[in-house]
Amino acid sequence: MKLNVVPIGNSKGIRLPKDILNQCRIENEVDLEIEDGKLIITPVKLRSRKNWDSKFKEMKKNNDDKLIIDDNIDLDMENWEW
């Protein structure tokens, strides 16, 4: 696929078609690398556990950090299967 390089202020850029963005799951940020004279564009994935430490502290402060499921499972009990 050929794309035109267009002026953007003092720089230049390319416009990526929506279908390409969707297929590559590109949303807000990309990581650019140059390898063997080729430009590699990789979507930046959100860190799924970002800020968990502060959220856990907040849960503790609100006394909302109780177990939902009892973790005292008796593995020797009858009818237990892995």
Long-range contacts (C-beta under 8 A, 24 or more apart in sequence): none
